[in-house]
Amino acid sequence: MKSGSRLLILPLLISLSLGFVFAQKPASKAMKKQRSCWDTANTQGEVNACASSEFKEADAELSRLYRELLLVNKEDHLFLQKIEEAQRAWIAYRDAHVVSMYPDYPGNSSRFYGSVLPMCWSQTKTRLTMERVELLKEMLEDIEGDVCQGGHGRGSGLP
């Protein structure tokens, strides 16, 4: 391939790469109101900020549901102990999972991942956090006839 052809291909590859990065969708459909951030982001820094904001919102929802679950079950001391252990373990898992996906290689990990690393990190944490949100919502529901639900919903009547 002639060097002139390479010079023409390089800008094309760069523009395609940037188009892919900026076309990324929010990590969760539940976070639709953040779309304006994603729609107006023009730089990788702005895209990273959108992903970070989306994670903070998901984490706030997780915290709200967790506090509600504790409140609903405030008389069940064994459940409180076990759900606190489970929540701490889940947070450790989530954070370790993200690190396993984007390990910090010796030297300069940003050289390996580039400027998209904060976006990828936040989107992965958001996705995992929203999965946990759904699990906590299920725990708060009272599902008639589901003997395996656990019985710690809003009207379960357990201790």
N, C-alpha and C positions, 0 to 999 in steps of 0.2 A: 504494500500500500504506500502510495506517495505521501510525503510529509504534508503536502497541501490538503490531501484528503483527511488526514488525521486532524488537522486544524479545524476542518469543517465539522467533523464528528464530535470533537470535544465539547463545543458549545451546545450541540444537540443533546448529548448525554447529560450535561449539567442541567439544562432546562428541563429535561424529562425527570431527572432526580428531584429537582425542586418542586416540580408539579406533583410528584408523588407525595412528597412530604407535606405540602400545603393542602393536598386533597384528603388528608387523613380525617376521618370522622371522629366525633367524640366517642369515648370508650363505652358509653352507656346510653341507651335510648331513654332511660329514666332521667337523664340530665339534659333534656331538650332545651330548657331555657338558657343554657350556656351557648346555644348555637350562635347567638350574636357575636360572642367572642371569637368563635371559630370562623364565622363569616367575615369578620373584619381584620383578622390577623394577617399581616403582610410580611412578617419576618419570622425567622425561626425562634427568636426570643419571645415574640408575641404568641406563637403557637405553643411554646413551652409554658408560658404563663397561663394560657387557656387550659392546658392539661393539668397544671398545678391547681388552678382554681376548681376545676371539675373534681379532682381528688379531694380537696378540702370540703367541698359540698357533700360528697359521698361519705366522707369520714364523719361529718357532722350528723348526717342521717343515721349512721351506724351508732354513734354515741347516744343520740336521742332514743333510738329503739332499745338499746342496751339499758339505759336508765329506766325506761318504761317497764322493761322486763323485770328489773330489780324491784321496782316499786310495786308492781302487781304481785310479786312473790315475796314481799318483805317479811312475812311470817314464817316462811319455809327456809330455815337457816341452812339446812343441808343443801337444798337447791342453790341458795345464794353462794355458798362455798364452791360448789361444783361449777356453776356458770362463770364465776370469777376466774377459776382455774382454766376453764375452757377458753374464755375470752383472751386471757393472757397468752395461752398457748397458740390460739389462732393468730393473734397479732404477730407473735414470733414467727409462726409459719409464713404468714403473708410477706413479712419483711425479708425472711430468708429466701423465699421463692423468688422475689424480685432480684435479689443479689445473685441467685443462681442463674437467672436469665441474662443478667448483665454484669458478669464478674468484673471486679476491679483488677485488671491485669497489671502486673508490675510495670512500672514506668508511667505511662500516660494512657489511661483508659479512654480519655476523650479522643485520643488519636485513633483508637480502634473504632469507637462508636460515632464519633463526631458530635455535632451540636444537637442532634436529635435525641441524645441520651436522656435529658430531663423529661422530654415528652414521652418517650417510651416507658421510662420508669413510672411516671405519674399515671399513664394510661393503664399499665399493668396493675398498679395498686388500686386504681379506681375499679377496674373489672373485678378483682378479687374482693374488694370491699363491698361492692354491690351484690355479689354472690352471698356474702355473709349477711347483708341487710335482708335479703330474701329469707334466709334461714331463721333470723330473729323474728321476722314477720310471721313465719309459720309457727314459731313457738308461742307467739302471742295470740294466735287464732284458737278458737274452740271449734274443732271439727267433730260434729256428731258422728259417732260410730267408728272413729279412727282410734282404735285401742293402742296404737303404737305412737301416737302423737307426742306423748310425754305428759300431757295434762297440766301445763303451766301457763295456759292462756288467761285471758282477761276474766273469764268466768268459770274457771276450772273447779273451784271449791276445794282444791287440795291444800294441805297445811301451808 
